[in-house]
């Protein structure tokens, strides 16, 4: 007999856990917001959080919390952020809310600082500190200094803090994302991630197909399976020279797919890093695996997915882009996983 489960969700506001009739939370490793939504009967709202509170409160910090154990001992905060939309359906006496994590603040905040003579890690910590975020980094960064100075003068006047983080990640060959109250800025290392196993068992004359899922879908982008070439060009104002970098990945077809990128003020090392990163970003869309299955709180986007049993080249590791957790009156607790990778035959 399997373990008894009692899936449920709470919206935590001002330290109070409000039970939800249905809820969902999407966690990503992309440079975009983790999101959540919930439906709550107005009659279930605690004292001090009636309709007037939701109509007028200027800022509502909230956490989306799920649990499956009957005792609630496995309560897990899936998204920690703010309410962005309040929807009251008066006839049905229902409150519906949507929210995002701190990534949204980084997307909206502007900066006019020049960040002279600072390492990328120091700049990241400065930006994160403005939003009360801790920082996880591998410490392998170069000093910004005069190399960035000319272009930062333009970049920081016109772009969001998220754009600054993305620019730093590009030239350092890293990724950045927010999870809870932590901003991660480090090199992507899929090999070190824990693996979530998805197994398919083909049908036989005696049995139907089976698997550790409700629905499994694999997609292959034939165009991206071709040879791919990335060209990066930059005018280095200090050296008065054009900096070039070309990176490619072998594949099928006679004519390669060519991607052209322009970025100001790069040195050769930075151009090489951007070219390598853009090559990886483009080719990782070659293969996609989508899985729907019973919910599991141990699974999040900071893992890799390993598919096996199809007997095809789809059997390999994939980087998870997003995990959506859903609890509802009709379907119980389900989750959807989206993961992507280039073919393992093409190497690293």
C-alpha angles and dihedrals in degrees: 000000000000124000116280111252130197106182116197141150137218134196106217113209125167089351093304121118110221115195114234127216089210133354144170136197127191118200120191140180091213126102090261135093126284105230139202141183135186142183118216128178109240088231090062095058115114125240112288094026102080125135092289091059093054092044096055114017106120097209127016117190112199145171127211108219128187131188135177104181114094089232092050090235092136096056109154130189104226099176129016113192146087138305110255101178135027120198120183117190101198099189093051091038090230133142118206122186136183126198147173137209127246093285087083090061091053091050092053101039118093128205133200097183120123097210092211119192094359129129117242089248090057092051091049091051091049093053093043092049091058088063099040093254127145118221132232113194137156090228094234102128138130127230114266097210122131092337088073098029102094096045096039088059087066100030100054094047093057108029141066125253087254089058090051090052090048092050091050091047091051097052092041094047092239142120130232134200141152123240117177107316095337130093113206119206114172146107115292109249109178092171092068096049121105112254127235108208121223113184130191123196115198120228121260134193087270102040145033123244113281138192148157090263145061095228131010123189128177125191132190124197103212093193092057089049087071124091108289126205128188122198121192121190128185137171109225105209094196097053094031089226138120111246116209133189128178125187128174142181123208121240144138130303132056099257119054125224107248124203120192123202131183123198129167128239102007127154120215096267092051092047090051091051093050092048092051092047094047090049091053093044093051099043096045088074091067094093129028130186120194119189131185115191145140111301120268120185092202090068120084139153093268092079136073125243120230116200120198140165102046091103090224137099087270086081101099144088122297133191111240113234099182144354119204116200117197133184119185142157092247107041102024114215116348135160136200124207127197118193135169142192144152116253113286087226088073093060125218 
